[in-house]
């Protein structure tokens, strides 16, 4: 037996799915259905997450850097369990 969640919660979850903030598993969990069934039902209703464009290249330095600077690493652990900046 499928349990129906409150309508407003489901509407918000579907909108979050449409904008790419949550996946189909979260909606399936709310509705008590299998993810494949939920994905098919959403697709049939014309509700799809945004398309992700994958490029063949990744800027590793950009992923590692924080605000344009390399990450700060302490040479010794901080005393008293507090980090100094």
Secondary structure, DSSP 8 states (H G I E B T S, - for coil): ------HHHHHHHHHHHHTTSS-HHHHHHHHT--HHHHHHHHHHTT---------S---HHHHH-BTTB-----SS--GGG----
